[in-house]
Amino acid sequence: MQAGTERQPLREVPDSARGTAITSADRPALVVFVSDEASEAAIRGGLGDILGGQMRRGTVRSAVKSLEKETTPRVLIVDISGVDDPFAALDDLATVCTPDVRVLVVGERTEISFYRDITRNVGVHEYLHKPLTRDNVARLFGPHVQGSGESSQDRGGQVTVVCGAHGGVGSTTIAVNLALELEEVTRSHVALLDLHLRGGAAAMMLGAKVTSGLRIALEEPERVDSLFLDRVAVPINDRVRLIAAEEAMDADVRPTEDGVRRVIDMLRQRFNHVVVDLPMPPGPMERAVLARARHVVVVMGPEVASIRDTVSLRKLVTASGAPGRVITVLNGAGRRGFLPTKLVAEGIGGPPDVVIPDLPRQLPRASNLGQPALKASSPLRRALEQLTQEIAAVRSSTARPSFLARLFGRGGG
Protein backbone atom coordinates (compact mmCIF):
# COMPACT_ATOMS: atom_id res chain seq x y z
CA MET A 1 0.00 0.00 0.00
CA GLN A 2 1.40 3.42 -0.94
CA ALA A 3 1.66 6.30 1.54
CA GLY A 4 -1.20 8.75 1.22
CA THR A 5 -3.87 6.23 0.20
CA GLU A 6 -6.83 5.66 2.48
CA ARG A 7 -6.03 3.20 5.21
CA GLN A 8 -8.17 1.45 7.78
CA PRO A 9 -7.13 2.63 11.24
CA LEU A 10 -6.05 -0.07 13.64
CA ARG A 11 -8.59 1.07 16.22
CA GLU A 12 -11.60 0.90 13.90
CA VAL A 13 -11.47 -2.57 12.38
CA PRO A 14 -14.95 -4.08 11.96
CA ASP A 15 -15.68 -7.30 13.85
CA SER A 16 -16.29 -9.17 10.62
CA ALA A 17 -12.72 -8.60 9.51
CA ARG A 18 -11.13 -10.10 12.60
CA GLY A 19 -9.50 -13.38 13.37
CA THR A 20 -10.48 -15.59 16.27
CA ALA A 21 -8.91 -13.40 18.97
CA ILE A 22 -11.43 -12.06 21.46
CA THR A 23 -11.33 -9.74 24.44
CA SER A 24 -11.11 -11.43 27.82
CA ALA A 25 -10.63 -10.37 31.41
CA ASP A 26 -7.27 -12.12 31.55
CA ARG A 27 -5.91 -10.74 28.27
CA PRO A 28 -2.18 -9.90 28.37
CA ALA A 29 -1.37 -6.35 29.42
CA LEU A 30 1.53 -6.09 26.99
CA VAL A 31 3.12 -8.15 24.23
CA VAL A 32 6.29 -6.99 22.48
CA PHE A 33 7.69 -8.15 19.13
CA VAL A 34 11.13 -6.70 18.37
CA SER A 35 13.78 -7.98 15.99
CA ASP A 36 17.04 -7.18 17.81
CA GLU A 37 18.60 -7.54 21.23
CA ALA A 38 19.43 -3.83 21.69
CA SER A 39 15.81 -2.78 21.19
CA GLU A 40 14.63 -5.49 23.57
CA ALA A 41 17.06 -4.24 26.23
CA ALA A 42 15.90 -0.64 25.77
CA ILE A 43 12.24 -1.63 26.15
CA ARG A 44 12.95 -3.72 29.24
CA GLY A 45 14.99 -0.92 30.78
CA GLY A 46 12.56 1.84 29.81
CA LEU A 47 9.38 0.18 30.98
CA GLY A 48 10.86 -1.47 34.06
CA ASP A 49 8.20 -2.83 36.38
CA ILE A 50 5.52 -1.71 33.93
CA LEU A 51 6.55 -4.46 31.54
CA GLY A 52 5.06 -7.53 33.20
CA GLY A 53 4.33 -8.76 29.71
CA GLN A 54 5.65 -11.04 27.03
CA MET A 55 8.82 -10.23 25.08
CA ARG A 56 9.23 -12.04 21.77
CA ARG A 57 11.79 -11.83 19.00
CA GLY A 58 10.26 -10.95 15.61
CA THR A 59 8.60 -8.24 13.52
CA VAL A 60 5.05 -7.12 12.83
CA ARG A 61 4.69 -10.14 10.55
CA SER A 62 5.44 -12.41 13.52
CA ALA A 63 2.81 -10.54 15.52
CA VAL A 64 0.19 -11.12 12.82
CA LYS A 65 0.82 -14.87 12.80
CA SER A 66 0.74 -15.13 16.60
CA LEU A 67 -2.35 -12.99 17.14
CA GLU A 68 -4.35 -14.97 14.61
CA LYS A 69 -4.58 -17.61 17.35
CA GLU A 70 -4.01 -15.66 20.56
CA THR A 71 -5.92 -13.10 22.60
CA THR A 72 -5.20 -9.50 21.69
CA PRO A 73 -3.18 -7.74 24.42
CA ARG A 74 -4.18 -4.35 25.75
CA VAL A 75 -0.91 -2.86 24.45
CA LEU A 76 1.10 -4.22 21.55
CA ILE A 77 4.61 -3.12 20.55
CA VAL A 78 5.70 -4.26 17.08
CA ASP A 79 8.85 -3.83 15.00
CA ILE A 80 8.56 -2.87 11.32
CA SER A 81 12.31 -2.92 10.65
CA GLY A 82 13.12 -4.71 7.39
CA VAL A 83 9.46 -5.05 6.40
CA ASP A 84 9.04 -4.13 2.72
CA ASP A 85 5.55 -2.64 3.08
CA PRO A 86 4.99 -1.71 6.74
CA PHE A 87 1.59 -0.15 6.04
CA ALA A 88 0.28 -3.33 4.48
CA ALA A 89 1.67 -5.31 7.40
CA LEU A 90 -0.09 -3.02 9.86
CA ASP A 91 -3.31 -3.42 7.89
CA ASP A 92 -2.91 -7.18 8.29
CA LEU A 93 -2.33 -6.67 12.00
CA ALA A 94 -5.59 -4.74 12.22
CA THR A 95 -7.53 -7.75 10.98
CA VAL A 96 -6.40 -9.96 13.85
CA CYS A 97 -6.61 -7.45 16.71
CA THR A 98 -9.54 -6.15 18.72
CA PRO A 99 -10.26 -2.42 18.15
CA ASP A 100 -9.29 -1.30 21.65
CA VAL A 101 -5.65 -2.39 21.34
CA ARG A 102 -2.99 0.30 21.70
CA VAL A 103 -0.34 -0.26 19.03
CA LEU A 104 3.15 1.18 19.49
CA VAL A 105 5.63 0.78 16.66
CA VAL A 106 9.43 0.80 16.39
CA GLY A 107 11.38 0.95 13.15
CA GLU A 108 14.37 2.39 11.34
CA ARG A 109 12.83 5.23 9.32
CA THR A 110 13.41 8.71 10.72
CA GLU A 111 11.50 11.01 8.34
CA ILE A 112 8.95 13.26 10.02
CA SER A 113 6.54 12.62 7.12
CA PHE A 114 6.67 8.89 7.88
CA TYR A 115 6.02 9.53 11.57
CA ARG A 116 3.00 11.68 10.75
CA ASP A 117 1.64 9.16 8.27
CA ILE A 118 1.95 6.17 10.56
CA THR A 119 0.50 7.90 13.63
CA ARG A 120 -2.26 9.90 11.93
CA ASN A 121 -3.45 7.70 9.08
CA VAL A 122 -2.96 4.16 10.38
CA GLY A 123 -4.09 4.50 13.98
CA VAL A 124 -0.72 3.77 15.59
CA HIS A 125 -0.51 5.50 18.97
CA GLU A 126 3.24 6.19 18.92
CA TYR A 127 6.30 5.50 16.77
CA LEU A 128 9.97 5.43 17.80
CA HIS A 129 12.92 5.02 15.47
CA LYS A 130 16.02 3.04 16.31
CA PRO A 131 18.33 3.09 18.15
CA LEU A 132 15.87 3.00 21.03
CA THR A 133 16.90 4.39 24.39
CA ARG A 134 15.42 3.53 27.75
CA ASP A 135 14.55 7.18 28.24
CA ASN A 136 12.56 7.51 25.00
CA VAL A 137 10.77 4.24 25.68
CA ALA A 138 9.86 5.34 29.21
CA ARG A 139 8.81 8.84 28.16
CA LEU A 140 6.88 8.06 24.98
CA PHE A 141 5.76 4.44 25.33
CA GLY A 142 5.38 4.37 29.12
CA PRO A 143 2.21 6.51 29.34
CA HIS A 144 0.46 4.31 26.77
CA VAL A 145 1.43 1.12 28.57
CA GLN A 146 0.20 2.61 31.84
CA GLY A 147 -3.00 3.74 30.17
CA SER A 148 -2.50 7.40 31.00
CA GLY A 149 -2.92 8.65 27.43
CA GLU A 150 -0.59 10.96 25.60
CA SER A 151 2.77 11.96 27.06
CA SER A 152 3.66 15.59 27.55
CA GLN A 153 6.34 17.30 25.48
CA ASP A 154 8.90 19.78 26.75
CA ARG A 155 11.28 21.41 24.32
CA GLY A 156 13.74 22.85 26.79
CA GLY A 157 17.27 21.53 26.96
CA GLN A 158 17.81 18.04 28.33
CA VAL A 159 19.23 17.78 31.86
CA THR A 160 21.66 14.96 32.65
CA VAL A 161 22.89 14.63 36.23
CA VAL A 162 26.21 12.94 36.97
CA CYS A 163 26.82 12.01 40.59
CA GLY A 164 29.18 9.76 42.47
CA ALA A 165 27.68 6.97 44.53
CA HIS A 166 30.72 7.26 46.78
CA GLY A 167 33.52 9.78 47.15
CA GLY A 168 36.49 9.55 44.81
CA VAL A 169 34.90 7.42 42.09
CA GLY A 170 35.59 9.91 39.27
CA SER A 171 32.16 11.44 38.73
CA THR A 172 33.58 14.87 37.83
CA THR A 173 35.86 13.26 35.25
CA ILE A 174 32.84 11.55 33.71
CA ALA A 175 30.76 14.76 33.78
CA VAL A 176 33.45 16.88 32.12
CA ASN A 177 34.22 14.41 29.37
CA LEU A 178 30.56 13.53 28.82
CA ALA A 179 29.77 17.20 28.17
CA LEU A 180 32.54 17.36 25.56
CA GLU A 181 31.48 14.08 23.97
CA LEU A 182 27.85 15.21 23.75
CA GLU A 183 28.91 18.36 21.94
CA GLU A 184 31.12 16.43 19.54
CA VAL A 185 28.50 13.81 18.76
CA THR A 186 25.37 15.96 18.55
CA ARG A 187 27.00 19.22 17.39
CA SER A 188 24.65 20.96 19.83
CA HIS A 189 25.20 23.52 22.57
CA VAL A 190 26.13 22.03 25.94
CA ALA A 191 26.32 23.56 29.42
CA LEU A 192 28.41 21.94 32.14
CA LEU A 193 27.15 23.01 35.57
CA ASP A 194 29.44 22.11 38.49
CA LEU A 195 27.48 22.37 41.75
CA HIS A 196 30.47 21.45 43.92
CA LEU A 197 30.69 25.05 45.07
CA ARG A 198 33.64 24.36 47.37
CA GLY A 199 36.40 22.13 46.08
CA GLY A 200 34.88 21.57 42.65
CA ALA A 201 37.29 20.17 40.07
CA ALA A 202 35.56 20.74 36.72
CA ALA A 203 37.23 24.09 36.09
CA MET A 204 40.65 22.68 37.03
CA MET A 205 40.20 19.73 34.65
CA LEU A 206 39.37 22.12 31.82
CA GLY A 207 42.05 24.69 32.67
CA ALA A 208 39.36 27.37 33.12
CA LYS A 209 38.94 30.33 35.48
CA VAL A 210 35.54 30.96 37.03
CA THR A 211 33.89 33.80 38.99
CA SER A 212 31.64 33.99 42.06
CA GLY A 213 28.54 34.59 39.93
CA LEU A 214 27.13 31.11 40.38
CA ARG A 215 27.11 31.37 44.16
CA ILE A 216 25.25 34.67 43.99
CA ALA A 217 22.69 33.20 41.60
CA LEU A 218 22.06 30.21 43.84
CA GLU A 219 21.76 32.27 47.02
CA GLU A 220 19.82 35.20 45.55
CA PRO A 221 17.73 33.99 42.60
CA GLU A 222 16.03 37.39 42.25
CA ARG A 223 19.35 38.74 40.99
CA VAL A 224 19.52 36.28 38.10
CA ASP A 225 18.65 38.11 34.89
CA SER A 226 19.10 37.64 31.15
CA LEU A 227 22.76 38.64 31.41
CA PHE A 228 23.55 35.96 34.00
CA LEU A 229 24.91 33.44 31.50
CA ASP A 230 27.01 36.03 29.72
CA ARG A 231 28.68 36.94 33.02
CA VAL A 232 29.32 33.51 34.54
CA ALA A 233 29.49 31.00 31.65
CA VAL A 234 33.09 30.28 30.69
CA PRO A 235 33.63 29.28 27.03
CA ILE A 236 35.40 25.93 26.69
CA ASN A 237 34.92 25.81 22.93
CA ASP A 238 32.41 27.17 20.43
CA ARG A 239 29.49 25.18 21.84
CA VAL A 240 30.45 24.20 25.41
CA ARG A 241 30.15 26.53 28.40
CA LEU A 242 31.21 25.90 32.00
CA ILE A 243 29.21 27.33 34.89
CA ALA A 244 31.07 26.73 38.16
CA ALA A 245 32.35 28.29 41.37
CA GLU A 246 35.52 27.96 43.44
CA GLU A 247 34.52 29.14 46.88
CA ALA A 248 36.88 28.91 49.83
CA MET A 249 36.53 25.89 52.08
CA ASP A 250 35.47 28.12 54.99
CA ALA A 251 32.90 30.01 52.93
CA ASP A 252 29.36 29.94 54.31
CA VAL A 253 27.59 28.98 51.10
CA ARG A 254 23.80 28.78 51.32
CA PRO A 255 22.25 27.82 47.97
CA THR A 256 18.46 27.84 47.75
CA GLU A 257 16.06 25.52 45.96
CA ASP A 258 14.58 28.49 44.09
CA GLY A 259 18.08 29.52 43.06
CA VAL A 260 19.06 26.19 41.55
CA ARG A 261 15.70 25.87 39.78
CA ARG A 262 16.14 29.33 38.30
CA VAL A 263 19.68 28.58 37.12
CA ILE A 264 18.73 25.28 35.49
CA ASP A 265 15.65 26.75 33.83
CA MET A 266 17.75 29.52 32.32
CA LEU A 267 20.36 27.03 31.11
CA ARG A 268 17.66 24.90 29.49
CA GLN A 269 16.50 27.92 27.52
CA ARG A 270 19.94 28.42 25.99
CA PHE A 271 21.47 24.95 25.73
CA ASN A 272 20.39 21.69 24.13
CA HIS A 273 22.09 19.63 26.86
CA VAL A 274 22.79 20.57 30.48
CA VAL A 275 25.23 18.25 32.24
CA VAL A 276 25.21 18.73 36.02
CA ASP A 277 28.06 17.54 38.24
CA LEU A 278 26.00 17.02 41.39
CA PRO A 279 27.35 16.55 44.95
CA MET A 280 26.16 13.65 47.07
CA PRO A 281 24.52 12.87 49.45
CA PRO A 282 21.53 14.91 48.29
CA GLY A 283 20.20 17.87 50.23
CA PRO A 284 17.31 20.17 49.23
CA MET A 285 19.31 21.73 46.36
CA GLU A 286 20.41 18.38 44.98
CA ARG A 287 16.88 16.95 45.19
CA ALA A 288 15.55 19.90 43.21
CA VAL A 289 18.09 19.14 40.47
CA LEU A 290 17.25 15.42 40.45
CA ALA A 291 13.58 16.31 39.99
CA ARG A 292 14.46 18.14 36.76
CA ALA A 293 16.82 15.50 35.36
CA ARG A 294 16.03 13.37 32.34
CA HIS A 295 18.94 11.04 33.11
CA VAL A 296 20.82 10.38 36.33
CA VAL A 297 24.25 8.89 35.72
CA VAL A 298 25.43 7.16 38.90
CA VAL A 299 29.19 6.65 38.87
CA MET A 300 30.53 3.92 41.13
CA GLY A 301 33.83 2.22 41.84
CA PRO A 302 34.55 -1.52 42.19
CA GLU A 303 34.15 -1.50 45.95
CA VAL A 304 31.65 -2.45 48.63
CA ALA A 305 30.86 1.13 49.68
CA SER A 306 30.00 2.05 46.09
CA ILE A 307 27.70 -0.95 45.77
CA ARG A 308 25.84 0.02 48.93
CA ASP A 309 25.46 3.66 47.91
CA THR A 310 24.57 2.87 44.30
CA VAL A 311 21.66 0.71 45.41
CA SER A 312 20.51 3.42 47.82
CA LEU A 313 20.83 6.22 45.27
CA ARG A 314 19.05 4.27 42.58
CA LYS A 315 16.12 3.68 44.94
CA LEU A 316 16.02 7.38 45.72
CA VAL A 317 15.81 8.34 42.06
CA THR A 318 13.38 5.65 40.92
CA ALA A 319 11.05 6.38 43.86
CA SER A 320 9.64 9.16 41.68
CA GLY A 321 8.10 6.45 39.48
CA ALA A 322 10.06 7.28 36.32
CA PRO A 323 11.75 4.07 35.07
CA GLY A 324 14.71 4.29 32.74
CA ARG A 325 16.21 7.41 34.31
CA VAL A 326 19.19 5.86 36.13
CA ILE A 327 22.31 4.87 34.20
CA THR A 328 24.97 3.04 36.23
CA VAL A 329 28.61 3.58 35.29
CA LEU A 330 31.32 1.39 36.79
CA ASN A 331 34.56 3.36 36.72
CA GLY A 332 37.91 1.65 37.31
CA ALA A 333 36.91 -1.89 36.42
CA GLY A 334 39.78 -4.34 36.86
CA ARG A 335 41.60 -2.20 39.41
CA ARG A 336 44.04 -4.31 41.37
CA GLY A 337 42.88 -5.15 44.87
CA PHE A 338 39.25 -4.17 44.20
CA LEU A 339 36.13 -6.20 43.40
CA PRO A 340 35.78 -7.92 40.02
CA THR A 341 32.97 -6.71 37.76
CA LYS A 342 31.02 -9.93 38.29
CA LEU A 343 30.75 -9.31 42.03
CA VAL A 344 29.81 -5.68 41.45
CA ALA A 345 26.99 -6.81 39.15
CA GLU A 346 25.74 -9.24 41.78
CA GLY A 347 25.82 -6.49 44.39
CA ILE A 348 23.76 -3.96 42.41
CA GLY A 349 21.36 -6.53 40.99
CA GLY A 350 22.56 -6.56 37.40
CA PRO A 351 25.49 -5.56 35.18
CA PRO A 352 26.47 -1.88 35.08
CA ASP A 353 25.14 -0.05 32.02
CA VAL A 354 28.60 1.30 31.16
CA VAL A 355 31.97 -0.11 32.23
CA ILE A 356 35.13 2.02 32.14
CA PRO A 357 38.41 0.14 32.67
CA ASP A 358 41.00 1.21 35.19
CA LEU A 359 43.08 4.01 33.62
CA PRO A 360 45.62 4.79 36.35
CA ARG A 361 47.90 6.91 34.18
CA GLN A 362 45.72 8.64 31.60
CA LEU A 363 43.04 10.15 33.85
CA PRO A 364 45.28 11.64 36.61
CA ARG A 365 47.69 13.01 34.00
CA ALA A 366 44.90 14.74 32.07
CA SER A 367 43.47 16.21 35.28
CA ASN A 368 46.80 17.58 36.43
CA LEU A 369 47.47 19.13 33.03
CA GLY A 370 44.02 20.72 32.83
CA GLN A 371 43.23 18.81 29.64
CA PRO A 372 40.17 16.63 28.89
CA ALA A 373 41.06 12.95 29.19
CA LEU A 374 38.76 12.20 26.26
CA LYS A 375 41.41 13.25 23.76
CA ALA A 376 44.13 10.97 25.11
CA SER A 377 42.14 7.91 26.18
CA SER A 378 40.45 5.75 23.56
CA PRO A 379 39.01 3.36 26.23
CA LEU A 380 37.30 6.32 27.92
CA ARG A 381 35.98 7.57 24.60
CA ARG A 382 34.52 4.17 23.71
CA ALA A 383 32.79 3.97 27.08
CA LEU A 384 31.39 7.48 26.74
CA GLU A 385 30.07 6.63 23.28
CA GLN A 386 27.80 4.07 24.96
CA LEU A 387 26.68 6.66 27.49
CA THR A 388 26.08 9.27 24.80
CA GLN A 389 24.02 6.82 22.76
CA GLU A 390 21.66 6.36 25.70
CA ILE A 391 21.40 10.09 26.40
CA ALA A 392 21.27 11.53 22.88
CA ALA A 393 19.95 8.53 20.87
CA VAL A 394 22.90 8.44 18.47
CA ARG A 395 24.82 5.33 17.50
CA SER A 396 28.41 6.51 17.78
CA SER A 397 30.65 9.53 17.75
CA THR A 398 30.53 9.49 13.95
CA ALA A 399 26.73 9.72 13.81
CA ARG A 400 24.87 13.00 13.57
CA PRO A 401 21.26 13.59 14.61
CA SER A 402 18.75 15.54 12.60
CA PHE A 403 18.50 19.32 12.60
CA LEU A 404 15.41 19.27 14.83
CA ALA A 405 17.14 16.95 17.30
CA ARG A 406 20.04 19.38 17.58
CA LEU A 407 17.72 22.36 17.82
CA PHE A 408 15.53 21.02 20.61
CA GLY A 409 18.03 18.74 22.39
CA ARG A 410 15.56 15.82 22.09
CA GLY A 411 13.23 17.19 24.74
CA GLY A 412 13.36 18.57 28.23
CA GLY A 413 14.56 17.37 31.57
N, C-alpha and C positions, 0 to 999 in steps of 0.2 A: 504494500500500500504506500502511495506517495504522500509526502508531507503536504498538508493543506487540504487534502480531500476530507470529506465528512467521515468521522469515526464514531463508533459507538462507545460512549464513556463506560469505564469499568464499573461505575457505581449504578448504572442504569440498564443492566442487561435483563431482558425479559426472562421470566421463569421458563418459558418454553425452549429457550436457547441453552439451558444449563445442562451440565452433566448430572451425575447422581449425588453430588455432594449436597448436604442439607445443613441447616443451622441446628445446633444442639447446645444444650446448657454446658456441656463439657468440651466444647470446641477449643482447639489450641489458641492460646493468647497470641502467639507469634511463631511464624515459621520463616526461616531465612534460607534462601538459595543463592550462594555466591560461588564464583568460579576459582578464587585464589585464596591462598593462606593469609596474605597480608590484609585483605579486605575482611576476612573472617575475624582476624585478631582485632582490627579496628572496631568492628561491630560489637564484639564481646566486651572490649574495653570501654567503648562509649556508652553502651546500654547498661553495663554492670548488672546489678540485681534486678533490673527491669526485665532482662532477657527472659529467663525462666521458660524458654521456648526451645524449638528444635532448630539446630544448625545443620544444613546439608550442603554438600558440594555440588554445584551445578548452575545452570543458567535458567532463564525464564522458560525455556523449552522443557527443562527437567521439572519445573514447577507445574507446567500444564499436564504432563504425564502423570505426576503424582496426585494432583488435585482432581483428576478425573475419577479417582477411586476413594479419595479421602475427604474428610470434613474440611470445609473452608475455615482457615484461622481468622481471628479478628483483625490481625495485622499481618501482612505478607511483604517481605523484602525479597526482591528478585534482581538478578544480575542480567543485563542485556549485552554485556561485553562479548564481542565476536559474533553476535547474531546478525545475519545479513539484513533482515527486515524487522527491526524491533517493534514497529507499530503493528505489523501483522501478528507477531508473537504475542503482543499484549492483547490484541483482539481475541486471539485464541484463548488467552488466559481468562478473559472476561466470560467466555462461554462455560467455564468450569467452576466459576466462583460465585458465591452469593453476593447480592448487590451492596451489602453493608460492609464489605471488606475494605480495609485501608491498605492501599498498595503503595509501597515505597520502592524506588528503583535506583540501582547504581549502574554506572556504565563508564565508558571511556571518552565520550564526546563532551566537549567543553563549550560549544557555541551557545550563546544566550538564546538564539532563535530555536535551537533544539530544546532547551530547557522550557521555554514558553510553550512550545508545541506539545511537549509530552505532559506538562502539568495542566495546561488549559484545555486541550482538545481531546485527550485520551482519558482523563479522569484520574491520573496518577496524583497522589497527594504531595509527594516530594521527590526530587531527583538530586542525587549527589554523584559527581564525577570522581574518578580515581586519580591519584591515590587517596583513599579515605583516611581520615584521621579520627581518633577517638573523640576529639572535641566537636568536629562537625557532625559526627553521628549523634552524639549526646544532645547537641544544640538543635539540630534540624530534624532528626528522626525521633529523638526521645519524647517530645511532646505528643507525637502521633501514637507512639507505642503506649504511652501513659493515658491516652484518650483525652488530653487536654486541649486539642485543637491545634491551631497554628502557632508557631513559635514567633517570638518577637525579634525584630531586627534592630541593630544598633550600629551605626556607621562610624562611631568614633574609633580611635586607634585601639589596637589590641594590647591588653596588659598581660605581661608574663612575669610572674614573681619567681625569683631564684632565692632559695634560702637553704642554709645548712642545717641538717638534722642535729648536728653536733659541732662544737667548735673545732676549727682547724681542718675542715674537710675540703676546702677549696671552692666554696660557693662563689666568692667574689671573682675568682679566676674564671669560673664557668659563666658568670653573668657578663663579665667584660667581653669575653671572646664570643659568647652567644650573640651579643648585640652587634658585634662586627660581622659575624657570619650571617645574621639576618639581613643586614644591609647589603652584603655582597650577593646573597642569593636572590633576594626579592627586589633589589634596586630601589627600595623604599626608604623613607626617612625614619630613623630610629633614635629614640631617647633612652639613655642609660641613667636611671635615677638611683643613686647610692644613698640609702637611708641610714647607713652607719655614720651618724653625725659626729661621733668621736672615734677616732681610730680607723676610719674607713680607708680602704686600700685601692679603690677603683681609680682614683686620680693618679696615685703613685704608679699603678700598673700601666697607665696610659701616658705617663710623663706630662700630666696636665696640672695647671694651677687653678684653684677654685677660690670663690669668694664666700662671704658669710650670708649671701642672699637667701640661700635655701633655709637656713635656720630662721631667719626673719619671717619668711613666708609660712613656715610651719607653725610658728608661735603666734603670728599676727596675720591671719588669713585676709583680714580686711585691707591689708596693704598690698595684696597681690593684684596687680593690674595687667593690662595688655602688654606692658613693657617688661614684665617679669622675666620671661624667657630670654629676651635680648640681653638682660643684665647678668643673668646667672648661668645660662647655658654655654658651656665651653665647647667650641668646635673641635672634633676629633678628626673628621674629614668632611667632605662635602655634604654628607647625609646623616652623620652620627653626631649627636650632642650629648655631653656629659653634664648632669646636674648633681652636684655633690657639695659636701661641706667638710671642713677639717677643723672642727672645734677642739679646744684644749681639753685634756682629760678631766680637769677640774671645773669645766664650764657647766653651769646649771642650765641644761637644755631642757625645755618643756614644750615639745611639739604637741599640737592639738589634733583631734580627729577632724575637725572642720578644716584645719590647715592642710593636712595630707590629702583630704578629698579634693580640696580646691586645686592643689598642685597637680594631682593626677588628672583631674578633669581638664585642666588647661593643656597639659601635655597631650592628652588624647585628641584635642582639637587640632594640634599642629603636627603630630607624628603618627605614622601608620602603626608602628610598634613601640611600646613602652616596656623596657626591661627594668625591673626593680630588684636591686640587691637588698634584700630585706633581713633585718636582724631577727634573731630568735633568742629566747622564747618570745611569743607574741604578747604584746600589751595592747592597749586600746588603739594606738596608731597602726600597729602591724595588722590587727584584725580588720581595721577599716580598709587597708590595702588588699588583704586577702579577699574581702567581699567584692572587690572590683576586678579581681584577676580572672582572666580566661583560663590560663594555665598556671599551675604551681609546680615548679621544678624543685624537688627535694633532693639535695645533694648529700650523699652519705659516704662514709669511709668503710673499709672492710674490718669493722670492729664491733664489739658487743654494744657499746654505748650508742653507736650510730643506728644499729638495728632497733634498739629500744625506742630511740627518739623518732626514728622514721615511722614506725608503727603508730606512735602517739600522734605525730604531726599529720599523718595521712588520715587518721580518724577525725582529727580536728577539722580538716579541710572538707572531707566528704560528708561531715555531719550536716552541711548545708543542703544535701540532697542533690548535688550536681555531679553525677558520675563522669569519669573521663577527664577530670581537671588535674589530677595529680600525675606527674611524671617523675619516676624515681631514677636518679643517676648515681651509679656506683663509681666513685672516683678513687683511683689508686689500686685497682684490682691487681692481684698478684704481688702485692707489697710483702717483702720478706718479714716474717714474724707476725703477720696479720691473718685474718680468716680467709679461707678460700671462697671463691664466688659461690660455690655450691652451698656452703653453710650460710652465707649471707642470704641467698634465695630462700632457704628453708626458714630463716629467721623472720623475713618480712612477708612470707606467704606467697612467694612467686619470684621469678627472675626479675632483676632490675630492668627497666625499660631501655636504659642506655648504660653501657659499661665503658669506662675510660681506664686504660692500663696505667700502671704506675710509671710516672715520668719524672724520676728523681732529679734529673739534670736540667731538662728543658724548661719546666715550669718555674722553678726558683730563679734560673738565669734570666728568663724573660721578665719576671717581676722585678728583679734587682736592676735591670737595665731600663725599666720603664717602657718595654716594648711588648705588644700583644704576642702571646705564645702561639697563637693560631698560625702565624707566618712561618714559624720554625718547627712546628710539630705536626707532622702528617697524621699520627695516631689521634691527636686531639681534634684535628679537622674532620677526620672520618667519623668520630663519635658525635661531633656537633652537627654533622650533616644529618644524622639520624634524628637528633633533637629538633633541628630546624624543619625537617620534613613533617614532624608531628605538629609543630606550631604554625608553620606557614603553608602547609599542604603543597610542598614542592618535593620533587624526587631526589634532587642532588644539588650540589653547588653549581652545576652547569645549567640547571633548569631555570626558566624564567616564567613567572606567573603573568597573567593577563594584565592589561592596562587598568581595568577596574579593580583587580585584586590589589595592585600596587596603590591605587588611589585611595581605596577605603580600608586597606590593611586587613581585609577579610573579616571585618566585623569588630564589635566592641568587646570590652572586657567585662 
